[in-house]
Amino acid sequence: MIELVPAENDDAAFLSLAQRIVNGAIEALQMHEVYLVHINNWFDYKWLGWWSWGDHRELKELCVPPFNPNRVRSQKHFLWDANSLRWTLTGQGKLLHLRQPGRRSSCAQMIDRISKSAAFVWYSGNTVANPAGSVMLYLSGAEGYAWYASFMREKRWKVNDEFRITRRELVSFEEGGRQLELAQA
């Protein structure tokens, strides 16, 4: 399991939900490389496909969304170790969020150039103070596979909105992640 480690002002219940969804998705999609990026504060669906070619319904070539590096709390790179059947943290991997003068789309990093077959996951922090959270996932080498989900905290965290994924898929990923947690317990 890839653990979403809480930082200051991160709600443990949100991280638990996001962790189950992320791990369930990675397992279902059979990914063996993951970039995990913790963003300071909630981000909305407009980041999905930013600087990528196509539109929200029909993304073709995915680029790293241009989050300001000041918003990146952490970036981690994981590889699946088939011998130990565990994820191995290898550091931060290739730096995804760079300072770019002018922030023009011509400076965009295409994810297929970073890795031929990886999951790129962004999730929001500061969920103690902010009752909203978000998770976004891109796949390299999968011609535009990307989705975004937002969450709201009322009594408990629940899906608020989703783009390019259904609630049914999110529930399926969450259940897959729950099964992985039980298998490791």
C-alpha positions as CSV (number, residue, x, y, z in Angstrom):
1,M,0.0,0.0,0.0
2,I,1.1,3.5,-0.7
3,E,0.5,5.6,2.4
4,L,-0.7,9.2,2.3
5,V,1.2,10.6,5.2
6,P,-0.6,13.4,7.1
7,A,1.1,16.8,7.3
8,E,0.1,19.7,9.5
9,N,-3.6,20.5,9.1
10,D,-4.4,17.3,7.1
11,D,-7.6,15.5,8.1
12,A,-6.8,11.8,8.8
13,A,-10.3,10.7,7.7
14,F,-9.9,12.4,4.3
15,L,-6.4,10.9,3.8
16,S,-7.8,7.5,4.7
17,L,-10.5,7.8,2.0
18,A,-8.1,9.2,-0.6
19,Q,-5.6,6.5,0.2
20,R,-8.1,3.7,-0.3
21,I,-9.3,5.3,-3.6
22,V,-5.7,5.8,-4.9
23,N,-4.5,2.4,-3.9
24,G,-7.6,0.7,-5.4
25,A,-7.2,2.6,-8.6
26,I,-3.5,1.8,-8.9
27,E,-4.2,-1.9,-8.3
28,A,-7.1,-2.0,-10.7
29,L,-5.2,-0.2,-13.4
30,Q,-2.1,-2.5,-12.8
31,M,0.4,0.4,-12.4
32,H,3.9,-0.3,-11.3
33,E,5.2,3.2,-11.0
34,V,3.5,6.1,-9.1
35,Y,4.2,9.8,-8.6
36,L,2.3,11.1,-5.6
37,V,2.1,14.9,-5.1
38,H,0.6,16.5,-2.0
39,I,-0.8,19.9,-2.8
40,N,-1.3,22.6,-0.2
41,N,-5.0,23.2,-0.1
42,W,-8.0,22.2,-2.2
43,F,-7.8,22.5,-6.0
44,D,-10.8,22.3,-8.4
45,Y,-11.6,20.4,-11.6
46,K,-10.1,23.1,-13.8
47,W,-6.7,21.6,-13.1
48,L,-7.8,18.5,-14.9
49,G,-6.2,18.6,-18.3
50,W,-4.6,22.0,-17.8
51,W,-2.0,22.5,-20.6
52,S,-3.0,19.2,-22.0
53,W,-4.2,18.8,-25.6
54,G,-7.9,18.3,-26.0
55,D,-10.7,19.3,-23.7
56,H,-12.1,17.9,-20.4
57,R,-14.1,15.3,-22.3
58,E,-11.4,14.3,-24.8
59,L,-7.9,14.6,-23.5
60,K,-5.2,13.3,-25.8
61,E,-1.7,14.2,-24.5
62,L,-1.5,14.8,-20.8
63,C,0.9,17.4,-19.3
64,V,1.8,18.0,-15.7
65,P,-0.7,20.6,-14.4
66,P,1.2,23.9,-13.7
67,F,0.8,24.0,-9.9
68,N,3.0,26.7,-8.4
69,P,5.9,24.9,-6.8
70,N,5.1,26.8,-3.6
71,R,1.9,24.8,-3.4
72,V,3.6,21.4,-3.5
73,R,4.0,20.1,0.0
74,S,5.7,16.9,-1.1
75,Q,6.4,14.8,-4.1
76,K,7.2,11.0,-3.8
77,H,8.1,8.4,-6.4
78,F,7.2,4.8,-5.9
79,L,8.1,1.6,-7.8
80,W,6.4,-1.8,-7.4
81,D,8.9,-4.4,-6.2
82,A,7.7,-7.7,-7.7
83,N,10.1,-9.7,-5.4
84,S,8.8,-8.3,-2.1
85,L,5.3,-7.5,-3.4
86,R,5.6,-4.0,-1.9
87,W,5.8,-0.4,-3.1
88,T,9.3,1.0,-2.7
89,L,9.8,4.7,-2.1
90,T,12.6,5.8,-4.4
91,G,12.7,9.5,-3.4
92,Q,10.9,12.3,-5.3
93,G,11.6,11.0,-8.9
94,K,11.8,13.5,-11.7
95,L,10.7,17.0,-10.5
96,L,7.2,17.6,-11.8
97,H,6.5,21.2,-10.7
98,L,9.2,23.6,-11.8
99,R,9.4,27.4,-11.8
100,Q,8.7,28.4,-15.4
101,P,9.0,32.0,-16.5
102,G,5.8,33.2,-18.1
103,R,4.0,29.9,-17.3
104,R,3.4,29.3,-21.0
105,S,1.9,26.1,-22.3
106,S,5.0,25.7,-24.5
107,C,6.9,24.9,-21.2
108,A,4.5,22.1,-20.3
109,Q,6.0,18.7,-19.3
110,M,4.2,15.9,-21.1
111,I,3.8,13.0,-18.7
112,D,4.6,10.4,-21.3
113,R,8.1,11.9,-21.5
114,I,8.5,11.6,-17.7
115,S,7.5,7.9,-17.7
116,K,6.0,5.6,-20.3
117,S,3.7,3.8,-17.8
118,A,3.0,5.5,-14.5
119,A,0.2,6.9,-12.4
120,F,0.5,10.5,-11.4
121,V,-1.6,11.4,-8.4
122,W,-2.3,14.8,-6.9
123,Y,-4.2,15.2,-3.6
124,S,-5.1,18.2,-1.5
125,G,-3.9,19.1,2.0
126,N,-5.1,21.5,4.6
127,T,-8.3,19.5,5.0
128,V,-8.7,20.2,8.7
129,A,-9.4,23.9,8.1
130,N,-10.9,23.4,4.7
131,P,-13.9,21.0,4.5
132,A,-13.1,20.3,0.9
133,G,-10.6,17.8,-0.6
134,S,-9.6,16.7,-4.0
135,V,-7.8,13.8,-5.8
136,M,-6.7,13.8,-9.4
137,L,-5.1,10.9,-11.3
138,Y,-3.4,10.8,-14.7
139,L,-1.9,7.8,-16.4
140,S,1.0,8.0,-18.8
141,G,1.0,5.7,-21.8
142,A,-2.8,5.5,-21.7
143,E,-3.9,8.1,-24.2
144,G,-5.6,10.7,-22.0
145,Y,-6.7,8.6,-19.0
146,A,-7.3,11.2,-16.3
147,W,-9.9,12.0,-13.7
148,Y,-10.7,14.3,-10.9
149,A,-12.8,13.9,-7.8
150,S,-13.7,16.5,-5.1
151,F,-14.9,15.6,-1.6
152,M,-16.8,17.5,1.1
153,R,-16.8,17.0,4.8
154,E,-20.1,17.1,6.6
155,K,-20.4,14.5,9.3
156,R,-18.0,12.4,7.2
157,W,-16.1,12.8,3.9
158,K,-18.1,12.0,0.8
159,V,-17.7,12.5,-2.9
160,N,-19.0,16.0,-3.9
161,D,-18.2,16.0,-7.7
162,E,-16.3,14.0,-10.3
163,F,-15.0,14.6,-13.8
164,R,-14.1,11.8,-16.3
165,I,-14.9,9.1,-13.7
166,T,-18.1,7.9,-12.3
167,R,-19.1,7.7,-8.6
168,R,-19.5,3.9,-9.2
169,E,-15.8,3.7,-10.3
170,L,-14.7,5.8,-7.3
171,V,-16.7,3.4,-4.9
172,S,-15.1,0.4,-6.7
173,F,-11.6,1.9,-6.3
174,E,-12.3,2.7,-2.6
175,E,-13.5,-0.9,-2.0
176,G,-10.4,-2.3,-3.8
177,G,-8.2,-0.1,-1.5
178,R,-10.2,-1.3,1.5
179,Q,-9.5,-4.9,0.5
180,L,-5.8,-4.2,0.1
181,E,-5.8,-2.7,3.6
182,L,-7.5,-5.8,5.0
183,A,-5.0,-8.1,3.2
184,Q,-2.1,-6.2,4.8
185,A,-3.5,-6.1,8.3
